[in-house]
Amino acid sequence: MSSPQPVLTPADLFCHQLSLSTSDKLRFLLCSVFLVPVRLCLALLVAFLIWLSSRLGLLYRDTDTWDNRPQQGWRKVCQNCMWTTSGYIIFWALGFRVSIVGQQAPRSQAPVLIVAPHTSFLDVFTIALCYSSPVARVENRATPVLWAPQAVGNTIFVDRRSVHSRQEAMNAILARARSALPWPQIFIFSEGTTTNGRALIRFQTGGFKAGMPVQPVTIQYSRPDLTTWTRDQQHRFIHSILLIMANPVNQVTLHFLPVYSPDQEEIANPVLYAQNVQKMMAESLAVPATDIQRAEFVTENKKVT
């Protein structure tokens, strides 16, 4: 008889403790002398290439009509260059092997990618691995260097504190998902925030309201103790990135699950649709599917209602 699953609380999912063994500390200390300087220089070079390809793609743009149509011609070339450098190449520079399991469906079969678990700051680079356009918080527009690749990648921005902004973002998601134009697929971290990956928290319904097929995608890292980045932790970003660079071999795995086509009940009920996709992904990851969400999300949802 199997033992009952422990009851998880928000405190269990939004915390992370970095604990290294003695052998890990010795290995990182020795490898850091050689690997960190090389990988840091490579990462800075790739960051410049990401910025350059993005800025070239934004030349002479009309900001008022920029997001009305997908990129074409030379701008599309720049967009693809940005995705390639900020996906496979940046992971390579940081010492990662990229493993792809399954096959990414074309936009005609699944206009939306539902991605989880969202556990790391490195997850931003998986967007580029999928050559897709993310839904991101509006604060990212002011991020130095990163604003340009997000702009050329046709990112849909949303201010979670604004009801108007959330409605505009929802309208943009619906319009692109249903559009006959060759937009990139929409990439959505449906949990809406980062966790430690021990379980999947409640999926937001934004990616499901169009009532169209979605492709679930899971992300897993070979050293989640190094890559996990969530709300409650004592170590800083610099600690994580230096340890990642000092690790001889890292791996990130993207698993493209079969396209999920909703039935009529799920089309009429996006909450049910989201719950069923969450359960499918949780089963693939062998973790629980929960209804937990961050406290500030609960407050924001109450404001909307």
The 8 nearest C-alpha neighbors of each residue, nearest first, counted from 0:
[[1, 2, 3, 4, 5, 6, 285, 287],
 [2, 0, 3, 4, 5, 285, 287, 6],
 [1, 3, 4, 0, 5, 6, 287, 7],
 [4, 2, 5, 1, 6, 0, 287, 7],
 [3, 5, 6, 2, 287, 7, 1, 286],
 [6, 4, 7, 3, 2, 8, 287, 11],
 [7, 5, 4, 8, 3, 11, 289, 287],
 [6, 8, 11, 5, 9, 12, 10, 289],
 [7, 9, 10, 11, 6, 12, 291, 13],
 [10, 8, 12, 11, 13, 291, 7, 293],
 [9, 11, 8, 12, 13, 14, 7, 231],
 [10, 12, 9, 8, 13, 7, 14, 197],
 [13, 11, 9, 194, 195, 10, 14, 197],
 [14, 12, 194, 230, 10, 229, 231, 11],
 [15, 13, 231, 12, 232, 230, 229, 11],
 [14, 16, 232, 195, 231, 17, 229, 13],
 [15, 17, 232, 18, 14, 233, 224, 234],
 [16, 18, 224, 15, 19, 234, 225, 232],
 [17, 19, 16, 20, 224, 225, 15, 23],
 [20, 18, 23, 24, 17, 21, 22, 224],
 [19, 21, 23, 22, 24, 18, 25, 26],
 [20, 22, 24, 23, 25, 19, 26, 18],
 [23, 21, 25, 20, 24, 26, 19, 27],
 [24, 22, 20, 26, 21, 25, 19, 27],
 [23, 25, 21, 27, 22, 26, 28, 20],
 [26, 24, 28, 22, 23, 27, 29, 21],
 [27, 25, 23, 29, 28, 24, 30, 22],
 [26, 28, 30, 24, 245, 29, 25, 31],
 [29, 27, 25, 31, 26, 30, 24, 32],
 [28, 30, 26, 27, 31, 32, 25, 33],
 [31, 29, 27, 32, 245, 33, 28, 34],
 [30, 32, 245, 35, 34, 28, 33, 29],
 [33, 31, 30, 29, 34, 35, 28, 36],
 [34, 32, 31, 30, 35, 36, 37, 29],
 [33, 35, 31, 37, 30, 245, 36, 38],
 [34, 36, 31, 38, 244, 37, 245, 39],
 [37, 35, 39, 38, 34, 40, 33, 32],
 [38, 36, 40, 34, 39, 35, 41, 33],
 [39, 37, 41, 35, 40, 36, 93, 92],
 [38, 40, 42, 36, 41, 37, 35, 43],
 [41, 39, 43, 37, 38, 42, 36, 44],
 [40, 42, 38, 44, 39, 92, 43, 45],
 [43, 41, 39, 45, 44, 40, 92, 38],
 [44, 42, 46, 40, 45, 41, 39, 47],
 [45, 43, 41, 47, 46, 42, 40, 48],
 [44, 46, 48, 42, 47, 43, 49, 41],
 [47, 45, 43, 49, 44, 48, 42, 50],
 [46, 48, 50, 44, 45, 49, 51, 43],
 [49, 47, 45, 51, 50, 46, 52, 44],
 [50, 48, 46, 81, 47, 52, 51, 84],
 [49, 51, 47, 53, 48, 52, 54, 46],
 [52, 50, 48, 54, 53, 49, 47, 55],
 [53, 51, 55, 77, 49, 81, 54, 50],
 [54, 52, 148, 56, 50, 51, 55, 147],
 [53, 55, 57, 51, 56, 52, 50, 147],
 [56, 54, 52, 58, 57, 53, 51, 77],
 [55, 57, 74, 77, 53, 54, 58, 52],
 [56, 58, 54, 55, 60, 151, 53, 59],
 [57, 59, 55, 60, 56, 54, 74, 53],
 [60, 58, 57, 61, 56, 55, 62, 54],
 [59, 61, 58, 57, 62, 65, 56, 64],
 [60, 62, 63, 64, 65, 59, 57, 58],
 [61, 63, 65, 64, 60, 66, 59, 57],
 [62, 64, 61, 65, 66, 67, 60, 68],
 [65, 63, 67, 62, 66, 61, 68, 60],
 [64, 66, 62, 67, 61, 63, 60, 68],
 [65, 67, 68, 64, 153, 69, 63, 62],
 [68, 66, 64, 65, 69, 63, 175, 153],
 [67, 69, 66, 70, 65, 180, 182, 64],
 [70, 68, 182, 181, 71, 66, 67, 180],
 [71, 69, 75, 74, 68, 72, 78, 182],
 [70, 72, 75, 74, 73, 69, 76, 68],
 [73, 71, 75, 74, 76, 70, 77, 78],
 [74, 72, 76, 75, 77, 71, 56, 70],
 [73, 75, 56, 77, 76, 72, 71, 70],
 [76, 74, 71, 78, 70, 73, 77, 72],
 [77, 75, 73, 79, 74, 78, 80, 72],
 [78, 76, 80, 74, 56, 52, 75, 79],
 [77, 79, 75, 81, 76, 80, 151, 74],
 [78, 80, 82, 76, 81, 77, 83, 75],
 [81, 79, 77, 83, 78, 82, 84, 76],
 [82, 80, 78, 49, 79, 84, 83, 52],
 [81, 83, 127, 79, 85, 80, 84, 86],
 [84, 82, 80, 86, 81, 85, 87, 79],
 [83, 85, 88, 81, 86, 82, 49, 89],
 [86, 84, 82, 89, 83, 124, 127, 81],
 [87, 85, 127, 128, 124, 83, 84, 88],
 [86, 88, 90, 89, 83, 91, 84, 128],
 [87, 89, 84, 91, 90, 86, 92, 85],
 [90, 88, 92, 91, 85, 86, 87, 84],
 [91, 89, 95, 93, 87, 92, 88, 86],
 [90, 92, 88, 94, 95, 89, 93, 87],
 [91, 93, 89, 90, 41, 94, 42, 38],
 [94, 92, 90, 91, 38, 95, 244, 89],
 [95, 93, 91, 92, 249, 248, 90, 244],
 [96, 94, 249, 250, 90, 91, 93, 97],
 [95, 97, 250, 249, 251, 98, 91, 94],
 [98, 96, 251, 250, 252, 95, 99, 87],
 [97, 99, 252, 251, 253, 96, 100, 250],
 [100, 98, 253, 252, 254, 101, 97, 255],
 [101, 99, 254, 255, 253, 98, 102, 252],
 [102, 100, 255, 254, 99, 256, 103, 257],
 [101, 103, 255, 104, 100, 99, 256, 254],
 [102, 104, 255, 105, 101, 129, 214, 256],
 [103, 105, 102, 108, 109, 106, 214, 258],
 [106, 104, 107, 108, 109, 103, 110, 184],
 [105, 107, 110, 109, 108, 184, 104, 183],
 [106, 108, 105, 109, 110, 104, 179, 181],
 [107, 109, 106, 105, 104, 110, 212, 258],
 [110, 108, 213, 106, 212, 111, 214, 107],
 [109, 111, 106, 184, 176, 185, 107, 213],
 [112, 110, 185, 213, 109, 184, 186, 113],
 [113, 111, 186, 214, 213, 215, 185, 114],
 [114, 112, 215, 187, 216, 214, 189, 188],
 [113, 115, 216, 188, 217, 215, 187, 112],
 [116, 114, 117, 217, 188, 218, 216, 189],
 [115, 117, 118, 196, 218, 217, 199, 114],
 [116, 118, 193, 115, 119, 194, 188, 192],
 [119, 117, 193, 194, 227, 195, 116, 228],
 [118, 120, 228, 227, 121, 122, 226, 117],
 [119, 121, 122, 123, 228, 118, 226, 227],
 [122, 120, 119, 123, 124, 226, 125, 118],
 [121, 123, 125, 124, 120, 119, 117, 126],
 [124, 122, 121, 125, 126, 120, 127, 119],
 [123, 125, 86, 126, 122, 127, 121, 85],
 [126, 124, 128, 122, 127, 123, 86, 129],
 [127, 125, 124, 129, 128, 123, 131, 130],
 [126, 128, 82, 86, 130, 129, 125, 124],
 [129, 127, 125, 86, 126, 130, 87, 124],
 [128, 130, 127, 131, 126, 125, 103, 186],
 [131, 129, 127, 128, 82, 126, 183, 132],
 [130, 132, 184, 183, 129, 185, 186, 126],
 [133, 131, 185, 154, 186, 152, 153, 183],
 [134, 132, 186, 154, 185, 187, 135, 155],
 [133, 135, 155, 187, 156, 154, 186, 132],
 [136, 134, 156, 133, 157, 155, 137, 154],
 [135, 137, 157, 138, 156, 158, 139, 134],
 [136, 138, 156, 157, 158, 139, 140, 135],
 [139, 137, 140, 136, 141, 142, 158, 135],
 [140, 138, 142, 141, 137, 136, 146, 135],
 [139, 141, 146, 138, 142, 137, 145, 149],
 [140, 142, 139, 138, 143, 146, 137, 145],
 [141, 143, 139, 140, 145, 146, 144, 138],
 [142, 144, 145, 141, 146, 140, 147, 139],
 [145, 143, 146, 147, 50, 142, 148, 46],
 [146, 144, 147, 143, 142, 148, 149, 139],
 [145, 147, 140, 149, 142, 144, 148, 150],
 [146, 148, 150, 149, 145, 53, 54, 151],
 [149, 147, 53, 151, 150, 145, 146, 152],
 [148, 150, 152, 146, 147, 154, 151, 145],
 [151, 149, 147, 152, 148, 153, 154, 146],
 [150, 152, 148, 153, 149, 53, 78, 147],
 [151, 153, 149, 150, 154, 132, 148, 78],
 [154, 152, 150, 151, 132, 66, 155, 149],
 [153, 155, 132, 133, 149, 152, 134, 150],
 [154, 156, 134, 135, 133, 168, 153, 157],
 [157, 155, 137, 135, 136, 134, 154, 168],
 [156, 158, 136, 137, 164, 165, 168, 159],
 [157, 159, 137, 160, 164, 161, 136, 165],
 [160, 158, 161, 157, 165, 136, 164, 299],
 [159, 161, 158, 162, 299, 164, 165, 157],
 [162, 160, 164, 163, 159, 158, 165, 157],
 [161, 163, 165, 164, 303, 166, 160, 159],
 [162, 164, 166, 161, 165, 167, 158, 168],
 [165, 163, 167, 161, 166, 158, 162, 157],
 [166, 164, 168, 162, 167, 163, 157, 169],
 [165, 167, 169, 163, 164, 168, 170, 162],
 [168, 166, 164, 170, 169, 165, 163, 171],
 [169, 167, 171, 165, 170, 166, 157, 164],
 [168, 170, 166, 172, 167, 171, 165, 173],
 [169, 171, 167, 173, 168, 172, 174, 166],
 [170, 172, 168, 174, 169, 173, 175, 167],
 [173, 171, 169, 175, 170, 174, 176, 168],
 [172, 174, 170, 176, 209, 171, 175, 177],
 [175, 173, 171, 177, 172, 176, 178, 170],
 [174, 176, 178, 172, 177, 173, 171, 182],
 [177, 175, 173, 110, 174, 178, 172, 111],
 [176, 178, 174, 175, 173, 179, 209, 110],
 [179, 177, 175, 180, 176, 174, 182, 181],
 [178, 180, 181, 177, 182, 175, 176, 107],
 [179, 181, 178, 182, 69, 68, 175, 177],
 [182, 180, 183, 69, 179, 178, 106, 68],
 [181, 183, 69, 180, 184, 175, 68, 178],
 [184, 182, 131, 132, 185, 181, 130, 106],
 [183, 185, 131, 110, 111, 106, 132, 186],
 [184, 186, 111, 132, 133, 131, 112, 110],
 [185, 187, 133, 112, 132, 131, 111, 184],
 [188, 186, 113, 189, 134, 133, 114, 112],
 [189, 187, 114, 190, 191, 115, 113, 117],
 [188, 190, 202, 191, 203, 187, 113, 114],
 [191, 189, 202, 188, 192, 200, 201, 203],
 [190, 192, 189, 188, 203, 193, 202, 117],
 [193, 191, 190, 117, 194, 188, 293, 118],
 [192, 194, 118, 117, 229, 119, 228, 195],
 [195, 193, 13, 118, 229, 196, 12, 117],
 [194, 196, 12, 118, 197, 227, 13, 15],
 [197, 195, 198, 194, 116, 118, 199, 12],
 [196, 198, 195, 12, 286, 199, 287, 194],
 [199, 197, 287, 286, 196, 288, 200, 289],
 [198, 200, 288, 289, 287, 116, 281, 201],
 [199, 201, 291, 289, 290, 292, 190, 198],
 [202, 200, 290, 291, 292, 190, 289, 203],
 [203, 201, 190, 189, 273, 204, 200, 277],
 [202, 204, 189, 205, 190, 201, 191, 273],
 [205, 203, 207, 206, 269, 273, 270, 208],
 [206, 204, 207, 208, 203, 169, 172, 189],
 [207, 205, 204, 208, 111, 187, 209, 113],
 [206, 208, 204, 269, 205, 209, 210, 273],
 [209, 207, 210, 269, 205, 206, 204, 173],
 [208, 210, 173, 211, 207, 176, 206, 177],
 [209, 211, 266, 208, 207, 212, 261, 269],
 [210, 212, 209, 213, 260, 261, 207, 109],
 [213, 211, 260, 109, 259, 261, 258, 108],
 [214, 212, 109, 111, 259, 258, 112, 215],
 [213, 215, 258, 112, 109, 259, 113, 257],
 [214, 216, 113, 256, 112, 114, 255, 213],
 [217, 215, 255, 114, 254, 256, 113, 214],
 [216, 218, 115, 254, 253, 114, 116, 219],
 [219, 217, 253, 252, 116, 115, 254, 216],
 [218, 220, 252, 251, 217, 253, 221, 223],
 [221, 219, 251, 223, 222, 250, 252, 218],
 [220, 222, 250, 223, 249, 251, 219, 252],
 [223, 221, 224, 220, 225, 226, 249, 250],
 [224, 222, 226, 225, 227, 220, 221, 219],
 [223, 225, 222, 226, 227, 17, 18, 16],
 [226, 224, 223, 222, 239, 227, 243, 242],
 [225, 227, 223, 119, 224, 228, 222, 239],
 [228, 226, 119, 118, 223, 224, 225, 195],
 [229, 227, 119, 118, 120, 226, 193, 195],
 [228, 230, 193, 194, 13, 231, 14, 195],
 [229, 231, 13, 14, 232, 228, 193, 194],
 [232, 230, 14, 13, 229, 15, 233, 10],
 [233, 231, 15, 14, 234, 16, 230, 229],
 [232, 234, 235, 231, 16, 15, 17, 14],
 [235, 233, 232, 238, 236, 17, 239, 16],
 [236, 234, 238, 237, 233, 239, 232, 240],
 [235, 237, 239, 238, 240, 234, 228, 241],
 [236, 238, 240, 235, 239, 241, 234, 242],
 [239, 237, 235, 241, 236, 240, 242, 234],
 [240, 238, 236, 242, 237, 241, 225, 243],
 [239, 241, 243, 237, 242, 238, 244, 236],
 [242, 240, 244, 238, 243, 239, 237, 245],
 [243, 241, 245, 239, 244, 240, 246, 238],
 [242, 244, 240, 246, 241, 245, 239, 225],
 [245, 243, 241, 35, 242, 246, 93, 240],
 [244, 246, 31, 242, 27, 243, 30, 35],
 [245, 247, 243, 244, 248, 27, 242, 249],
 [248, 246, 245, 249, 30, 94, 34, 244],
 [249, 247, 246, 94, 95, 250, 96, 245],
 [250, 248, 95, 94, 221, 96, 246, 247],
 [251, 249, 96, 95, 221, 220, 97, 252],
 [250, 252, 220, 97, 219, 98, 96, 221],
 [253, 251, 98, 219, 218, 99, 97, 254],
 [254, 252, 218, 99, 217, 100, 98, 255],
 [253, 255, 100, 217, 216, 101, 99, 256],
 [254, 256, 216, 101, 102, 103, 100, 215],
 [255, 257, 215, 216, 254, 258, 214, 101],
 [258, 256, 259, 214, 255, 215, 101, 104],
 [257, 259, 214, 213, 260, 256, 212, 109],
 [258, 260, 213, 212, 214, 257, 261, 215],
 [259, 261, 212, 258, 262, 213, 211, 109],
 [262, 260, 265, 266, 212, 259, 263, 272],
 [261, 263, 265, 264, 266, 260, 272, 267],
 [262, 264, 266, 265, 267, 261, 268, 210],
 [263, 265, 267, 266, 262, 268, 261, 271],
 [266, 264, 272, 268, 267, 262, 263, 261],
 [267, 265, 210, 263, 264, 268, 261, 269],
 [266, 268, 264, 265, 263, 269, 210, 208],
 [267, 269, 265, 270, 271, 266, 264, 272],
 [270, 268, 272, 208, 271, 207, 265, 204],
 [271, 269, 273, 272, 268, 204, 274, 265],
 [272, 270, 274, 269, 273, 268, 265, 275],
 [271, 273, 265, 269, 275, 270, 274, 276],
 [274, 272, 270, 276, 271, 275, 202, 269],
 [275, 273, 277, 271, 272, 276, 270, 278],
 [274, 276, 278, 277, 272, 273, 271, 279],
 [275, 277, 279, 273, 278, 274, 280, 272],
 [276, 278, 274, 280, 275, 279, 281, 273],
 [279, 277, 281, 275, 276, 280, 288, 282],
 [280, 278, 276, 282, 277, 281, 275, 283],
 [279, 281, 283, 277, 282, 278, 284, 276],
 [282, 280, 278, 284, 286, 283, 279, 288],
 [281, 283, 285, 279, 280, 284, 278, 286],
 [282, 284, 280, 281, 285, 279, 286, 217],
 [285, 283, 281, 282, 286, 280, 217, 287],
 [286, 284, 282, 283, 281, 287, 280, 198],
 [285, 287, 198, 281, 284, 197, 282, 288],
 [288, 286, 198, 281, 289, 199, 285, 282],
 [289, 287, 199, 281, 278, 198, 277, 200],
 [288, 290, 200, 291, 199, 201, 287, 198],
 [289, 291, 201, 200, 292, 288, 202, 199],
 [292, 290, 200, 289, 201, 9, 293, 8],
 [291, 293, 201, 200, 294, 290, 296, 297],
 [294, 292, 296, 295, 297, 291, 9, 192],
 [293, 295, 297, 296, 292, 298, 9, 299],
 [294, 296, 298, 297, 293, 299, 292, 300],
 [297, 295, 299, 293, 298, 294, 300, 292],
 [296, 298, 294, 300, 295, 299, 301, 293],
 [299, 297, 295, 301, 296, 300, 302, 294],
 [300, 298, 296, 302, 301, 297, 295, 303],
 [299, 301, 303, 297, 302, 298, 296, 304],
 [302, 300, 304, 298, 303, 299, 297, 296],
 [303, 301, 299, 300, 304, 298, 162, 297],
 [304, 302, 300, 301, 162, 299, 161, 298],
 [303, 301, 302, 300, 299, 162, 298, 297]]
